[in-house]
Amino acid sequence: MTDAATKFIETYERERNSLPAADLPWLDARRDEAMKSFAEAGLPHRRLEDWRYTDLRQLLSKASLAPAPAHEGVVLLPTTAFDAIDGHRLVFVNGRFRADLSNLGGLPSGVTLVPLAEALRAPWARPLLEAPQASGIVALNTAMMGDGLGLHVAAGVRLGKPLHILHFAADAGAFHVRNLIRLEEGAEATIFETHAGAAAASSFADHAADVSLAEGARLAIVKVQDEAPSAIHLATLTARLDARSHFAHFTMTLGAGLSRNQSFVTFAGEGAEAHVNGAVALRGKQHGDHFVVIDHAVPHCASATLFKTVLDDSSTGVFQGRVLVRPDAQKTDGRQMTNALLLSRDAAMNAKPELEIYADDVQCAHGSTIGELSREALFYLRSRGIDEETARQLLISAFLDAAFETVANEEAREALRGLAANWFRLGGGAA
């Protein structure tokens, strides 16, 4: 067992009685079961096929894994891409909910939005935590989850304004956040997430979210990960979609020294639809890993995945995607595409899209491209009087824009374009 895994186990034994809802027997047993599973498996390593491109074990061995403290004093929150969009706001600092920095007024009747400690006592939340875990590393989060949110939207209710969740790492240390989201029949909601951190915060942010959509429910999540260069960001989303539900998830990855975003989507009812997309822009020695599994367990469902990656300097990108079509899942439509643009000969991209099909009446396709900026396109723009830096930025913006177009919310879409433009101003894509 690695030193990092041992530190997590020791922290759990020391703090288990102070974790949220520790007095619930079913939850106490669930935490113990999860920690036992984590202790047996340990941290993931490159000998595991799903982790062959990302050495989390090695990097965590050098990280500060002591629990992040409750931040004292003034918190200088960053400006985010979503600040100009009217909505509700939740703020977490070092993994802890801060009511004084949040704005939850005006929630419609039928919407329950509470901190994790309260959500764990709700009858709708228990099935989310007792469901089988799609990824072994989630066991660590299940055992150690210290805060997060519970969102429940009643049948037929629409959350009219977006919910913006800001996670800010102000200090060094580890924190484990769990979000539980349940939308009942015909309910609708939009969530924006921002993950940021102070420049000197060498944090390990371990996030997990469990999403359950009842028949006809619709949920859209737009996430921006822009944490400090010294941070490690691990996020796992598990979603279960009932009949005719619609789920759209978009991730824009800009920050952290190491990030790994995992998405596991399972179709549980016919006629459901899922879109898992993203845009990545990295430089320096950043490493960004995206892992997506879409499980077509029932017939007549559709999924689409598109990731656009731009890599500069000696940064590394990873995309692993799997579309699984089970034997009875006829009339499946599953699409998967990943495109990478390398701005430096020292940058590297690892792409591994997969189709695993056990049904014969399906439409499925996948693809992957990795390349450099077109010299012909650059020459064309330069010949029209455009300087080289501007020409490069125009081409890179056009490349990323195909991913941004998958975001339905127009204000969020423009906010993402603004983030890409800011990345250029800070030096990304320079000649």
Disulfide bonds with the S-S distance in Angstrom:
none
